[in-house]
Amino acid sequence: MPADLPKTMTAIGFLNPGGPEVLQAQELPVPRPGYGEVLVRVGFAGVNRPDVVQRLGRYPPPPGASPIPGLEISGTVAAVGPGVADLAEGDRVCALVSGGGYAQFCLAKAAHCLPVPGDLPLDEAAALPETLFTVWHNVFERGHAREGETLLVHGGTSGIGTMAIMLGKLFGLSVIVTCGSPEKCARAIEIGADHAIDYKASDFVEEVARITGKEGVNLVLDMVAGDYVARNLKCLAPEGRHVTIAVQGGARAEINMAVVMTRRYTLTGSTLRPRSDEFKALLAQEIRANAWPLVEQGRLRPVMDMRFPLDRAAAAHARMEAGDHIGKIVLEA
């Protein structure tokens, strides 16, 4: 470990589940990188819905992961563990992590890091990994999206939603989103969506039928589940794919399997955090080869909402839970 590294650091954690107010600053030892790991001096950490669910006590970290929230970070490499050949102290990186992001220092697998281009601010870099890994895997790998197809995304102005819009358009998809207000719909169109449906003012099933000339969409990226699933299936064209990545509307759904059979639907879904290090490393390679050049060219940038100091993580969570944000919320370490 470099001699100038402090022995302790400030991190944000919680003793008992609860509202945003349970998030408190803690003094913890600075971790040491193990084999294949780097220690990152955190510049910014992204705030994501799974952090909120973890704080509520409903999403425990996987075995071996830090109990400190935070699934994506940006910063500079402070120390390099054994077995790491392609990163060095001082390198600017962003990384997908299994926990520990809400801190001044965070361990990351070197294979889960991506290089931060010189013209990409660190706050924007921290807002990329979780949404980019999630959307790439679920839209393009699990959902098999192809150029010329139509994608329906719920939560169009969320971090995932805005990334799905931008990545979808960059890869030749037509993108329809649902949002909860006219203002959010207008913002989604500005970000690049072809159509935005105010689900509080109209039935998104009817609107999708109207927009597509009753042909339906090829793919649904679903963050709601529950009773949305049956409605989503009504939006799908034959051979359509339905990919669930969150269950904000409930984990159970009742659907007509005869419809699935006759229209040849594919229903799938995934969670990212519990996946193996090997899977995430392969996914990082896919992203670096296919999507990261768009970041390096300046064509793909996250939609940013607000920055909060690390010690105001509770306020950041409160903003996310209020649902008023558009794009990504980050913490400055």
N, C-alpha and C positions, 0 to 999 in steps of 0.2 A: 504493500500500500504506500502511495506517495506520502512523504513526511508532512506535507502541509495540510493534509486532510484533517478536519476536526474529528474528535472522538464521538461527539453526539450531534444530533440533528433534531429539528422540529418536524413533527409529523402530526397529521390530523386523524384521530380515531374516535372510537366510542366504546364505553364500557358496557352499556346496555342498549338494546334497540329502542328506537323511538323517533320523534320528530327531528327536524334539522338541528334543534338546540342541543341534541346529545353529542354533536360533533365538537370535540375539544382538542386543543393543542396538547401534545405529549412530547417529552424529551426522550429520545430513543438512541441506542448506539447506531453509529453509521455502519451499515452492513458491509461485509467483505465479499467480493465477487468470487464465486467458485468456478469450476471448470466450465468453459464455454460462456461465461458471463462477463458483463461489464458493469461497473458502477457508474451511474449517470448522475451528474450534478444537475438537478432538475431546474429547468427554466420555467416550464409551465406543465400543468397536468390537465387533461380533459375531464370534464364532468359529464357522466353518462347515466342513463336511466338505471342500468344495473347497480351503480353506486347507491342510488336512492333505495332500491329494493334490498340491497345488502344492509343499509342502515336501518331499514325496517325489520330486519331479522329474517328475511325470506329468501336470501341468496347468499349462503355461506361461501367463503372462499374454498377452492378445491384444496385437497391435501397438499401441504408443503408451501402453499402460497401465503404471502403476507396478509395478515388480517386488516392492514391499513387499506382503505378504499383507494381506487384510482387504477384504471385499466389502460391508460395511454399517457405518455410523457414525451417531452422534448427537452433537450439540454445538451451538455457537452460531456464527453467521456472523461471521468475523473480517475478511474483505475481500470485496469484490464486483468481479467483472470487468466489462469493457465488455459492453453488450448485455443486462444483467440489470436488469429493471425491477421485479420483484415480490418481491425479497428485499433486506434491508438489514442492515447490521452490527448484531449483537446478537440477530437473530432465532434462535429455537430451531428446529432442523431435524433430521430424520433423512434419510439418503440411501442409495440403492444406488450403489455405486462399482465400478469395474472393478479396483481394487487400491489399495493405499496406506492402508488403514484402521488398520493397527497402527502408529500414529504420533500425535504430539501435534497435528499439523495435517494436513489431507487435502483435496485438491481434489475437488469434486463438480460435476457438471452441474446448473445451477439447475433444469432441467426434470426431474431425477431426485430432487429433494428433496421432502419432505412436511413440513408444519408440525407441530411437536410441541405438542399441547394443554398448557395450564398444569398440569393435574393428572396428566400422564403423566411419571413419572420418566425421566431420560435413559438410565438403564441399560436400562429396558424399551423405550424408543424405539429404541435401537440393535439390539434383538433382533427388530425387526419387518420391515425392508425385504426382506432376502434371502428369508425364508420366505413373506412375504405376496405379493411379486411372483411367486415361483415357484408357489405354490399357486393363486393367482388365475389365472395364465395357463394352467397345465396342467390344473386341475380344471374351471374354468369356461369358458375360451376354447378350449383345444384339446380338452378332454374333454366340453364341452357339457353339464355337469351341470345338471340341472333339479330343481326342488322335487319331493319325493316319491320320488326315486331313491335307490338304495343304492350307497355308495362303499366299496371295500375299500382300505385303506392299510397298507402294510408299514412297519415301524419306527414304531409308533404313539406312542412316547414320545420320538422324536427331535424336533428343532426343526421340521422339515417335518411330521412326523406330528402333533404337537400342534397346529400351525397348521391342518392339514387337518381335524382333528377339530372345532376351534372354528369355523372358517369354514364347514365343511360343515353343522354344526348350525344356525348362524345363518341359513343360506340354505335350510333345510328338507330336508336330506339325512339319510338313515339312514347311520350310519358304523360299519363293522366294521374293526377293526385287528388286526394281529398284533404280538406282543411276545415277548421272550425269557425272561420269568420271570413267576411269579404276581404278584410285587410290582409289576412294570411293568404287567401287565394291570389290576390293581386301580387303579393310578394313572390309566391311560387311561380307565377308566370314570368316575373322579372328574372328569377333565377334560371328559368329555361323550360319549365313545364309547358307542354303543348295545351293542356286543359287543366283547370283546377275547379273542383266541385266543393261547394260549401255544404257539408253533410248535414248541417243543422237547418238549412233552408230547403233542401231538396233530397230526394231519394237517390243515393249514388248509383244504385242498380239501374234505375230508369235513365239517369244521365249518361252512364257508360253505354247503354244501348243506343241512346240518341247520338252520342258522339261517334260511335263506331258503326253507325248504320245497322245496328242489331247484329253485327258480326262478333262482337265481344273482343276481349283482350287476350293476349297469348300467355301473360304471366301476371300473377298478383304477388306483391311483396306485402305480407300481412303482419302487422305488429299488434293486432287487436285480439284475434282468435274469438272464442266465445260464439255468440250468435252472428258474428260477422262472417264466419266461415261459409255457412249456407248461402248467404247473400253474395259473397265473393264468387262462389261457384256459378251463380247465375250470370256473373259478368264474364266468365271464361268462354272463349271460343273452343270448338272441338280440339282435342290434343293439348289443351291448356295446362299450365303448371301453376300450382298454388304452394307458395313457400312461406311458412310461418317462422318468425324470428322472435316473437314475444307474445305474451298472453295477457295483455293489459285488460282485456274484456272478459277474462275467464279462461280457464284451462280446458273446459269441456265444450264440445260442439256436437250438435245433432245434424247429420247430413243424410241425404238420400243416396245410398250407395249404387242404386240402379242408374242414377244420373251419372255418377262417376264412371260406371262401366260403359254405358252407351255412348258417352261423349269422350271416353278414353282420357280422363283427367289423370294427372299425377299430383299427389299430395305429399309434400315433404316439409322439412324444416330443420333447424339446427340451433345449437347454442355454441358460442365460440370459446368462452372462458375455460370450460372443463376439457377442451380438446388437448391432445398430447402436444408436447414440445415439437415433436417431429412433424406433426400435421401443420402446426403454425409456421414452422420453418419453411416447409414446402409452399405454403400459402404466401409467405413473404417473398419467396423466389418468383412465384407467379405474378405477384403484384409488381415486383421490381422490374420484371421483363415486360409487362403489358400495360400497366397503369402509371407506374412511377415516371416514365418518360414524359407523360402529360404534366406532371407536377414540375419536373425539371424545365419544361418548356414554358411554364407559367400558364398553361391552359386549364389546369385543375387546381382550384384553391377552395378551401372550406368557406362556408358562409359563417361569419362570426357574429355572435350575439353580444355577450358581455364578458369582461375580465374582472375577477375578484382576487384580492390578496389571499394567500393561503389561510390566514387566520380568520377569513370571512367565508369559509367553506359552507357554514350554515346558511348564509344569505344566498350563496350560489345554489344550494339544494332547494331553498324556498322558492327561488325563481323558477327552477326547473319544474317543481311540483305545481306551481301556479299555472303553468302551461302557456305563458305569454311569450316565451323566448322564440326566436327564429334563428335556427342554426345552432352553433356550438357555444357552450359556456366553458371557460377555462379558469384555472387557478394559477396565480403567479407565485412561485415558490420563493 
